[in-house]
Amino acid sequence: MPGKAEGDNGKAEAKQKAAERSQEGQRRWRSLQSGLRAIVSEMKRVTWPSREEWVSATVVTIGLVALVALWTAAVSHIVEFLLGLLKAPGA
């Protein structure tokens, strides 16, 4: 009965592939767990800023953003003015 042997062989291959997928899933899970443990360990070693340092850094950042915005607006208006001078009077 060649048909039965082929069927058994197909079932064996299917079981083997299922086992390989299961092992791959377990390897991925262990890898994920290891990565998460490393992250938690690293986060424990971080020196977090105090509230005062955090507020100070935030104020500096907002101030610099405002300064750059003003600078960009000023340059834009100057360039617009200069290009307006170059524009033909009748156009």
ABEGO torsion letter per residue (X at the ends): XAAAAAAAAAAAAAAAAAAAAAAAAAAAAAAAAAAAAAAAAAAAABBBBBAAAAAAAAAAAAAAAAAAAAAAAAAAAAAAAAAAAABBAAX
